[in-house]
């Protein structure tokens, strides 16, 4: 019995060590991603706190508002202890190697005053940006001795209002130096390997609306000073990848524009918080994820709608640094909420974690992040003066492996890894995209479509569908034009038959069949002016035929709501409420007829409510003719061919609008100018009617609410 107890105890101890949930149970934050709708989806932890290092642990005293930090390939950590005017070099085993404060460089003594930016090259050379000293110092890789000073650049190419306060620095393999200068709105300052000014890289563009431009012309100088300055936003940090691309981060004062960019899934980089600049200063960052890489997506907005970037509860993230990992992965630091966001090369969010607080893994004021030699994420807290090292979990490691296999085009191997990730996190869209990509590369287009649809990846789904369609229709390529010609001939033949039927129908008759009344709509479509005249004066139409046409129009619009393809709507689940849509369509027709009747009664129109209803319904037939075929066609086209579907929809609506205009003109016997006024005022009348109805409904609702409250009060007191 004692032996059995020992065995059970040993098994429990082994499980407590090997099961990830137990190991990560004390993590003080939630790791999550976002689904396509922008809703937070919890995921397994990708990184967990490994250790927290303070200045006292390093034996250098408390760190004071450290502004920057970086690592080298040997695992050394460099900390800009800003307010203490020093740089601390820490080894891979978290021991202090050296403190840089006063030093000799080129036979001259220097002392750091306010180091705010650090960068270590692949060779190990350390660059220090001293914002108060207005210098950038270069230290050698091995002895950490100063070997160069970059002073304020002097060049005739510099603008007169150029401001130089070096806050962040980076250098490429060729020795070119890139400096973020506070107050400079011209972009990144690029210096050649001799420290001389070369150019500005990646100047931010300014967008000013025409209305704002005109309004400022009427402002006084004092008013202009109080309004927002239309100047480019300066970058706040910089990093360089192994290929020489610059990763620069920004924050923006125009918070509403940033929120709109995120919510609209815009790939426009005017308000991008992270950019990837090539040698020409062009932003080449790929933003094909569900949302642009900008930190949090589920953003709370208060009553003002334009909260300041310092408010932790509202507004977008405040990105202050970017760390560059392997295989195109990059990670952003959100100072506002103390969170860390990692993205793949295409801008897909891999995981987000962290938060504000005092527990290990949380931050008071996140200032900088970097990857160390072992793939850990090292993060610096400006307020607490501590460094947190996050180590990857098994889940985080397997994501890195899957991305590596995909990046190296080992699609067969990547599929199994992505499937393993889905077992851990079934809501991880990127895993489905990874499997879909592998399937597409293998020519399994139908299977690829399934996985892309699960991830709501419309573009890749469309590409797979294009190949699948080509594969299926390849043997029938000659049949398609024959079918198209036959269909055109059939339509032409039927239209001729209908025309003969309408021409043979007596203009004046005491009684008409339903078919004669219904088919007259074809004459209305092609000869609107004369046909609408006869529709009223000779009673060629009827309420029953008009109602039938209205029913067909309603059906076609409802059919569009439920029948549009996934490629067109971009929605996996169709959320169309048929009953609501039906009521809305019928309400629009009713409000149109009532509004026009009320108005034209005052404008001496000759038509009554019945005439308006019949003419309006007969005008709706183009919607039927174009909406149904366009909806069907949407299920056979790719994203690049949706223009043809939209063209059919547009033609149907424009044609219907034109017929409605002609219907009002002929029904009321108006002149052209008067008809324009009548139609315009009808639209205004519709708005007024809707407003009054909503006001009445709200009033009734309040009356019922008040009556209910009175009843409850009386009941309670009795």
FILOLUM-97684 format. One record per residue (C-alpha): x, y, z. Coordinates in steps of 0.2 Angstrom, whole numbers, padded with zeros to 4 digits, always signed. Layout:
! residues N
XYZ ...
END
This chain:
! residues 718
+0000+0000+0000 +0014+0012+0004 +0023+0008-0012 +0006+0012-0022 +0005+0029-0013 +0023+0033-0017 +0019+0029-0036 +0004+0040-0036 +0013+0054-0028 +0027+0053-0040 +0015+0053-0055 +0006+0068-0048 +0022+0078-0046 +0027+0073-0064 +0011+0079-0071 +0012+0095-0061 +0028+0099-0070 +0024+0093-0087 +0006+0100-0090 +0008+0118-0097 -0008+0124-0088 -0001+0121-0071 +0015+0129-0076 +0006+0145-0082 -0008+0146-0070 +0000+0161-0061 +0002+0171-0076 -0007+0188-0072 -0013+0192-0090 -0024+0184-0103 -0016+0180-0120 -0028+0183-0135 -0031+0187-0153 -0045+0194-0163 -0057+0186-0174 -0062+0193-0191 -0077+0203-0183 -0064+0211-0171 -0070+0202-0155 -0057+0196-0143 -0053+0178-0143 -0043+0170-0129 -0029+0159-0133 -0016+0149-0124 -0001+0158-0118 +0013+0161-0131 +0025+0169-0119 +0026+0169-0100 +0036+0179-0087 +0053+0170-0084 +0062+0183-0073 +0061+0201-0068 +0077+0211-0066 +0079+0227-0056 +0093+0239-0054 +0096+0232-0036 +0097+0214-0043 +0111+0221-0055 +0120+0230-0041 +0119+0247-0049 +0105+0254-0038 +0087+0259-0044 +0085+0263-0062 +0077+0280-0065 +0065+0282-0080 +0075+0271-0092 +0070+0276-0110 +0077+0262-0121 +0084+0245-0121 +0091+0233-0134 +0100+0216-0135 +0114+0208-0145 +0117+0191-0153 +0126+0185-0137 +0112+0188-0126 +0119+0204-0118 +0106+0218-0113 +0110+0236-0114 +0099+0248-0104 +0098+0267-0106 +0096+0272-0088 +0090+0290-0093 +0088+0300-0078 +0104+0293-0070 +0114+0298-0086 +0121+0281-0089 +0120+0265-0100 +0121+0248-0091 +0128+0233-0100 +0121+0216-0093 +0127+0199-0098 +0116+0184-0104 +0116+0178-0086 +0110+0194-0080 +0126+0201-0072 +0132+0219-0074 +0146+0219-0086 +0149+0238-0087 +0141+0255-0083 +0144+0268-0096 +0143+0286-0090 +0160+0295-0092 +0172+0290-0105 +0186+0296-0116 +0183+0297-0135 +0196+0302-0147 +0207+0310-0133 +0192+0320-0127 +0182+0317-0111 +0163+0315-0113 +0149+0311-0101 +0132+0305-0104 +0118+0317-0099 +0102+0310-0105 +0103+0294-0115 +0087+0290-0123 +0091+0278-0138 +0102+0262-0140 +0106+0251-0154 +0118+0236-0156 +0123+0231-0173 +0126+0213-0179 +0145+0216-0176 +0141+0221-0158 +0145+0240-0160 +0134+0250-0148 +0126+0267-0153 +0120+0278-0139 +0108+0293-0143 +0111+0307-0130 +0096+0319-0132 +0103+0332-0120 +0121+0331-0126 +0115+0332-0144 +0127+0318-0149 +0127+0300-0154 +0141+0290-0147 +0148+0274-0155 +0156+0260-0144 +0166+0246-0151 +0160+0228-0150 +0173+0220-0139 +0180+0232-0126 +0165+0244-0126 +0176+0259-0128 +0171+0274-0137 +0177+0275-0155 +0167+0289-0163 +0155+0304-0160 +0142+0309-0172 +0138+0327-0169 +0124+0338-0176 +0124+0336-0195 +0129+0352-0205 +0123+0353-0223 +0116+0365-0235 +0103+0352-0239 +0095+0354-0221 +0080+0365-0220 +0081+0381-0210 +0069+0376-0197 +0077+0359-0195 +0077+0354-0176 +0090+0341-0170 +0087+0332-0154 +0093+0314-0156 +0081+0302-0146 +0083+0286-0155 +0096+0278-0166 +0099+0263-0177 +0113+0258-0190 +0114+0246-0204 +0127+0234-0210 +0135+0247-0222 +0138+0259-0207 +0124+0271-0212 +0116+0279-0196 +0097+0283-0194 +0092+0295-0181 +0075+0300-0174 +0076+0318-0170 +0063+0326-0158 +0053+0340-0166 +0059+0336-0183 +0044+0333-0195 +0054+0329-0211 +0057+0310-0207 +0071+0299-0201 +0088+0308-0202 +0099+0297-0213 +0118+0299-0211 +0132+0291-0222 +0145+0280-0214 +0156+0296-0211 +0142+0304-0201 +0138+0317-0214 +0120+0321-0218 +0113+0311-0233 +0094+0313-0234 +0078+0312-0224 +0069+0295-0225 +0050+0291-0224 +0043+0309-0222 +0026+0308-0215 +0012+0314-0226 -0001+0327-0221 -0019+0326-0226 -0030+0341-0225 -0047+0342-0231 -0053+0355-0243 -0066+0362-0230 -0052+0364-0217 -0041+0373-0230 -0055+0385-0234 -0059+0388-0216 -0042+0392-0211 -0042+0406-0223 -0055+0415-0213 -0046+0412-0196 -0036+0425-0187 -0018+0422-0182 -0024+0419-0164 -0037+0406-0170 -0024+0397-0181 -0013+0395-0166 -0027+0387-0156 -0031+0374-0169 -0022+0358-0173 -0006+0361-0183 -0006+0353-0200 +0011+0346-0198 +0018+0328-0201 +0018+0317-0185 +0036+0313-0180 +0042+0295-0177 +0045+0289-0160 +0056+0274-0162 +0066+0264-0175 +0074+0247-0178 +0082+0239-0193 +0080+0221-0199 +0094+0210-0206 +0089+0215-0224 +0091+0234-0220 +0072+0238-0219 +0068+0252-0206 +0054+0248-0194 +0048+0265-0187 +0033+0268-0175 +0022+0283-0172 +0008+0289-0162 -0005+0302-0168 -0015+0316-0161 -0029+0313-0173 -0036+0299-0163 -0053+0298-0172 -0043+0295-0189 -0033+0281-0181 -0049+0273-0175 -0057+0274-0191 -0042+0267-0200 -0043+0252-0188 -0061+0249-0189 -0062+0251-0208 -0048+0238-0210 -0039+0251-0221 -0022+0247-0228 -0019+0266-0230 -0003+0270-0221 -0007+0289-0217 -0011+0284-0199 -0001+0268-0198 +0007+0266-0181 +0021+0254-0188 +0029+0256-0205 +0043+0247-0214 +0053+0258-0225 +0065+0253-0239 +0080+0263-0245 +0069+0275-0254 +0058+0279-0239 +0043+0270-0246 +0032+0260-0234 +0032+0242-0239 +0024+0234-0224 +0011+0221-0229 -0006+0224-0221 -0016+0209-0227 -0022+0204-0210 -0040+0206-0204 -0035+0222-0196 -0020+0234-0199 -0006+0230-0186 -0010+0244-0173 -0012+0235-0156 -0029+0233-0149 -0044+0232-0161 -0058+0231-0149 -0057+0250-0144 -0068+0259-0132 -0074+0276-0137 -0081+0288-0125 -0094+0302-0128 -0081+0314-0136 -0076+0301-0149 -0058+0308-0149 -0050+0303-0132 -0032+0308-0129 -0019+0295-0132 -0015+0295-0113 -0032+0288-0108 -0029+0270-0104 -0048+0265-0105 -0052+0274-0122 -0044+0276-0139 -0031+0266-0149 -0015+0259-0143 +0000+0269-0141 +0014+0260-0150 +0032+0265-0144 +0043+0252-0150 +0045+0237-0162 +0056+0222-0160 +0061+0211-0175 +0060+0192-0173 +0063+0178-0185 +0054+0174-0202 +0046+0191-0203 +0038+0191-0186 +0038+0208-0177 +0032+0213-0160 +0025+0230-0155 +0025+0238-0138 +0009+0247-0132 +0014+0259-0119 -0004+0265-0115 -0010+0248-0110 +0006+0239-0106 +0003+0226-0119 +0014+0217-0132 +0007+0212-0149 +0016+0200-0161 +0012+0199-0180 +0018+0189-0194 +0025+0196-0211 +0008+0198-0218 +0001+0208-0203 -0009+0194-0195 -0010+0195-0176 -0001+0180-0168 -0005+0184-0150 -0006+0198-0138 -0002+0198-0120 +0002+0209-0105 -0007+0223-0096 -0005+0237-0083 -0001+0232-0065 +0013+0228-0053 +0014+0209-0055 +0027+0200-0065 +0022+0201-0083 +0013+0218-0081 +0019+0235-0083 +0017+0253-0076 +0024+0261-0092 +0031+0250-0105 +0045+0259-0114 +0055+0246-0125 +0055+0228-0131 +0068+0217-0140 +0071+0199-0143 +0086+0191-0135 +0098+0177-0143 +0087+0163-0136 +0070+0170-0143 +0064+0178-0127 +0055+0194-0127 +0064+0207-0116 +0053+0222-0110 +0058+0238-0101 +0047+0247-0088 +0050+0265-0088 +0041+0268-0072 +0046+0254-0061 +0064+0253-0069 +0063+0234-0071 +0066+0222-0085 +0054+0208-0088 +0060+0193-0098 +0046+0183-0106 +0050+0165-0112 +0041+0156-0126 +0029+0142-0121 +0027+0126-0131 +0012+0135-0140 +0023+0150-0144 +0037+0139-0150 +0026+0129-0162 +0018+0144-0169 +0036+0150-0173 +0040+0133-0181 +0024+0133-0192 +0028+0151-0198 +0046+0146-0202 +0041+0130-0212 +0028+0141-0222 +0041+0155-0225 +0053+0141-0231 +0040+0134-0242 +0039+0117-0233 +0021+0117-0235 +0019+0098-0232 +0027+0099-0215 +0019+0115-0210 +0001+0107-0212 +0004+0095-0198 +0011+0109-0187 -0004+0120-0191 -0016+0106-0187 -0007+0104-0170 -0009+0122-0166 -0028+0121-0170 -0029+0107-0157 -0022+0120-0144 -0032+0134-0151 -0047+0130-0163 -0051+0149-0165 -0033+0153-0172 -0037+0160-0190 -0019+0160-0195 -0018+0141-0193 -0033+0139-0205 -0024+0151-0217 -0008+0141-0216 -0016+0125-0220 -0026+0133-0234 -0010+0140-0241 -0002+0123-0241 -0017+0115-0249 -0017+0128-0262 +0001+0125-0266 -0002+0106-0268 -0017+0110-0280 -0030+0105-0268 -0040+0120-0271 -0057+0114-0265 -0049+0109-0248 -0040+0126-0247 -0056+0135-0250 -0064+0127-0235 -0049+0132-0223 -0049+0150-0230 -0067+0152-0227 -0065+0146-0209 -0052+0160-0207 -0063+0172-0217 -0049+0175-0229 -0058+0181-0244 -0043+0186-0255 -0035+0168-0253 -0052+0160-0255 -0055+0169-0271 -0038+0164-0278 -0041+0146-0273 -0059+0147-0281 -0051+0154-0297 -0040+0139-0299 -0054+0127-0294 -0065+0135-0307 -0052+0134-0320 -0049+0116-0316 -0067+0112-0318 -0072+0122-0333 -0056+0119-0342 -0064+0105-0353 -0080+0116-0356 -0071+0132-0362 -0079+0131-0379 -0096+0128-0372 -0097+0144-0362 -0097+0156-0377 -0110+0145-0385 -0121+0145-0370 -0119+0164-0368 -0124+0167-0386 -0139+0155-0385 -0145+0164-0369 -0144+0181-0378 -0154+0174-0392 -0167+0167-0380 -0169+0184-0371 -0170+0193-0388 -0183+0181-0394 -0194+0182-0379 -0193+0201-0379 -0199+0201-0397 -0213+0190-0392 -0218+0201-0378 -0217+0217-0389 -0229+0209-0402 -0241+0204-0388 -0241+0222-0381 -0243+0229-0399 -0258+0218-0402 -0267+0223-0386 -0280+0236-0389 -0276+0253-0382 -0293+0255-0375 -0303+0241-0368 -0316+0239-0355 -0308+0224-0348 -0290+0217-0348 -0282+0201-0343 -0269+0200-0330 -0256+0194-0342 -0260+0210-0353 -0258+0221-0338 -0242+0213-0332 -0233+0211-0348 -0236+0230-0351 -0222+0233-0339 -0210+0228-0354 -0216+0243-0364 -0215+0254-0349 -0196+0249-0347 -0191+0253-0365 -0203+0267-0369 -0206+0276-0352 -0213+0293-0357 -0227+0287-0369 -0231+0271-0359 -0233+0280-0342 -0245+0292-0350 -0255+0277-0357 -0254+0268-0340 -0264+0282-0332 -0275+0288-0346 -0280+0272-0354 -0279+0260-0339 -0266+0249-0347 -0260+0244-0329 -0269+0239-0313 -0266+0237-0295 -0265+0218-0295 -0251+0219-0309 -0242+0233-0299 -0243+0223-0283 -0236+0207-0292 -0221+0218-0299 -0219+0225-0281 -0218+0207-0275 -0206+0202-0288 -0195+0217-0284 -0196+0213-0265 -0192+0195-0269 -0177+0200-0279 -0170+0211-0265 -0172+0197-0252 -0164+0185-0264 -0149+0196-0265 -0149+0197-0246 -0148+0178-0244 -0140+0173-0261 -0124+0184-0263 -0108+0174-0263 -0096+0173-0249 -0083+0182-0260 -0095+0197-0262 -0101+0199-0244 -0085+0193-0235 -0096+0185-0222 -0096+0167-0218 -0113+0167-0210 -0127+0176-0218 -0136+0187-0205 -0150+0194-0216 -0166+0195-0207 -0179+0191-0220 -0194+0198-0211 -0185+0214-0206 -0179+0217-0224 -0197+0214-0231 -0204+0227-0219 -0191+0239-0223 -0193+0238-0242 -0212+0239-0241 -0211+0254-0229 -0200+0263-0241 -0212+0260-0256 -0227+0266-0244 -0218+0281-0238 -0213+0286-0256 -0231+0285-0262 -0238+0294-0247 -0225+0308-0248 -0227+0310-0267 -0246+0311-0265 -0246+0323-0251 -0233+0335-0260 -0241+0334-0278 -0258+0337-0270 -0251+0354-0266 -0242+0356-0283 -0258+0353-0293 -0253+0335-0299 -0265+0326-0309 -0262+0309-0301 -0270+0301-0286 -0263+0289-0273 -0268+0274-0284 -0260+0281-0299 -0244+0285-0290 -0243+0267-0283 -0246+0259-0300 -0233+0269-0309 -0220+0267-0295 -0222+0249-0295 -0221+0247-0314 -0204+0257-0312 -0197+0243-0301 -0195+0230-0314 -0177+0234-0319 -0172+0229-0301 -0180+0212-0304 -0171+0210-0321 -0154+0214-0315 -0153+0210-0296 -0157+0191-0298 -0145+0188-0312 -0132+0198-0303 -0134+0189-0287 -0133+0172-0296 -0117+0178-0305 -0109+0183-0289 -0107+0165-0285 -0097+0161-0300 -0084+0176-0300 -0068+0180-0291 -0064+0196-0281 -0056+0203-0297 -0072+0201-0307 -0085+0208-0294 -0085+0224-0304 -0097+0215-0317 -0109+0211-0303 -0108+0228-0296 -0111+0235-0314 -0127+0225-0316 -0133+0231-0299 -0129+0249-0303 -0138+0248-0320 -0154+0241-0312 -0155+0254-0299 -0151+0269-0311 -0164+0262-0323 -0177+0261-0309 -0173+0278-0304 -0175+0285-0321 -0192+0276-0323 -0198+0283-0306 -0193+0301-0313 -0203+0298-0329 -0217+0290-0319 -0220+0306-0309 -0218+0317-0324 -0231+0308-0334 -0243+0304-0320 -0244+0322-0314 -0242+0330-0331 -0228+0341-0325 -0214+0350-0335 -0196+0344-0333 -0191+0358-0320 -0207+0356-0310 -0204+0337-0310 -0186+0339-0303 -0193+0350-0289 -0207+0337-0285 -0195+0322-0285 -0183+0331-0274 -0196+0337-0262 -0203+0319-0261 -0187+0313-0255 -0186+0327-0242 -0204+0322-0237 -0199+0304-0235 -0186+0310-0222 -0199+0320-0213 -0212+0306-0212 -0199+0294-0205 -0193+0307-0192 -0211+0310-0187 -0215+0291-0186 -0199+0288-0175 -0204+0303-0164 -0222+0296-0162 -0216+0278-0158 -0203+0285-0145 -0217+0296-0138 -0229+0281-0136 -0214+0271-0129 -0211+0284-0116 -0230+0285-0112 -0231+0266-0109 -0215+0267-0098 -0222+0281-0088 -0239+0272-0086 -0229+0256-0080 -0219+0266-0068 -0235+0274-0060 -0243+0257-0059 -0228+0249-0051 -0227+0264-0039 -0245+0262-0034 -0244+0244-0032 -0229+0245-0021 -0236+0258-0010 -0253+0248-0008 
END
